[in-house]
Amino acid sequence: MFLYAEIESYLQNLGEDIMKECYSIKSLLEQKVNLCFSTDAPATSWAVPSDPFVCIKGAVTRKAYDGTDCGDDQIIDMKTAIILYTKKSAQIAGFKNLGQLKTGYKANFITLDRDIFAINPQDVDKVKVNKTYINGKCVFAR
């Protein structure tokens, strides 16, 4: 989220070369570093800091909101980004039986208005949640 939303500050304070080395997720994963994604809301001035799709877009495009290249050698694929937001986040936070659809896990999940794995990564921030389920019960429907 931070590179995506606050690129001006990164460029001003770090410069373009060092900025591109920030949040080197792909390299960290290749080195087997245990990490996850989160929105870090409300620690940013972005309009909707809790929107995971903006954060995912930053990871799968390595472009800031204004199109600035944030180091395309660190792009990760959509599946990896989703796993880092769900399964890995639950594991690192210490939540048991959360973060994946699996027998014995709590049935907390969302349905989306499009197939996030089939769209152009540039359009990830346009994805909307259609429904939210907590413990298998629909608690939100658009």
C-alpha positions in Angstrom: 0.0 0.0 0.0 2.7 2.5 0.9 4.6 2.5 -2.3 1.3 2.5 -4.3 -0.3 5.4 -2.3 2.6 7.5 -1.1 5.1 7.3 -4.0 5.9 11.0 -3.8 7.3 10.7 -0.3 9.4 7.6 -1.3 10.8 9.4 -4.3 11.6 12.6 -2.4 13.1 10.9 0.6 14.8 7.9 -0.9 15.2 8.6 -4.6 14.1 6.4 -7.5 16.8 3.7 -7.2 16.4 3.0 -3.5 12.6 3.3 -3.8 12.6 0.4 -6.2 14.3 -1.8 -3.7 11.7 -1.2 -1.0 9.3 -4.0 -0.2 11.3 -6.5 -2.3 8.6 -9.2 -1.7 9.7 -11.5 -4.6 13.3 -11.6 -3.4 12.2 -12.2 0.2 10.0 -15.0 -0.8 12.8 -16.6 -2.9 15.0 -16.4 0.3 12.2 -18.3 2.2 11.4 -15.3 4.4 8.1 -15.9 6.2 5.9 -12.9 5.4 2.4 -11.8 4.7 0.4 -8.9 3.4 -1.9 -6.5 5.2 -3.4 -3.1 4.4 -1.7 -1.4 7.4 -4.9 0.7 7.7 -5.1 3.4 8.9 -1.4 4.1 8.7 -1.6 5.8 5.3 -3.4 8.8 3.9 -4.9 6.8 1.0 -8.7 7.3 0.6 -9.5 3.7 1.5 -6.5 2.3 3.3 -8.3 -0.9 4.2 -9.0 -1.8 0.5 -6.9 -5.0 -0.1 -7.4 -4.8 -3.9 -5.3 -1.6 -4.1 -2.5 -3.3 -2.1 -2.7 -6.4 -4.3 -2.5 -4.3 -7.4 0.7 -2.7 -6.1 2.2 -6.2 -5.6 1.2 -7.7 -8.9 2.1 -4.6 -11.0 4.8 -2.8 -8.9 3.3 0.5 -10.1 2.2 3.4 -7.9 -1.2 5.0 -8.4 0.3 7.5 -10.8 2.0 4.8 -12.9 5.5 5.2 -11.4 7.6 2.0 -11.8 8.3 0.7 -8.3 10.7 -2.1 -9.4 9.1 -4.5 -11.8 11.7 -7.1 -11.0 9.7 -7.6 -7.7 6.3 -8.3 -9.3 4.6 -11.4 -7.8 1.7 -13.4 -9.4 -1.9 -13.0 -8.3 -2.0 -16.4 -6.6 0.9 -15.6 -4.4 -0.5 -12.2 -3.5 -3.8 -13.8 -2.5 -2.1 -16.5 -0.4 0.0 -13.7 1.4 -3.2 -11.9 2.2 -5.1 -14.9 3.5 -3.4 -18.1 4.5 0.0 -16.5 5.4 -1.6 -13.6 7.2 -3.6 -15.9 9.4 -0.6 -18.1 10.1 1.7 -15.2 11.0 -0.9 -13.6 13.2 -1.3 -16.9 15.0 -5.0 -17.5 14.0 -5.8 -21.2 13.9 -8.3 -22.6 11.4 -8.5 -19.3 9.4 -7.1 -18.1 6.1 -8.1 -20.9 3.7 -11.1 -22.9 2.6 -10.2 -26.2 4.1 -12.0 -28.9 6.1 -11.9 -27.9 9.8 -11.4 -24.2 9.1 -13.9 -21.5 9.8 -15.9 -20.7 6.7 -15.1 -17.0 6.4 -14.8 -16.0 2.7 -15.9 -13.5 0.1 -17.3 -13.7 -3.4 -16.2 -11.2 -6.0 -17.8 -9.5 -9.0 -15.2 -11.0 -11.3 -12.5 -13.7 -11.5 -9.5 -12.1 -9.9 -7.2 -14.7 -11.5 -8.5 -14.0 -15.0 -8.4 -10.2 -15.1 -5.6 -7.8 -16.2 -3.5 -7.0 -13.1 -4.0 -3.3 -13.9 -7.8 -3.8 -13.1 -7.4 -5.4 -9.7 -8.3 -2.2 -7.9 -11.7 -2.2 -9.6 -12.7 -5.6 -8.1 -15.7 -5.4 -5.7 -16.9 -7.8 -3.1 -20.3 -9.2 -3.9 -20.8 -11.1 -0.7 -19.1 -11.7 2.6 -19.6 -14.9 4.7 -18.6 -15.3 8.3 -18.8 -18.8 9.8 -20.6 -19.8 6.6 -23.4 -17.2 6.9 -23.8 -14.3 4.5 -23.3 -11.1 6.5 -23.0 -8.7 3.5 -24.5 -8.7 0.0 -24.0 -5.9 -2.5 
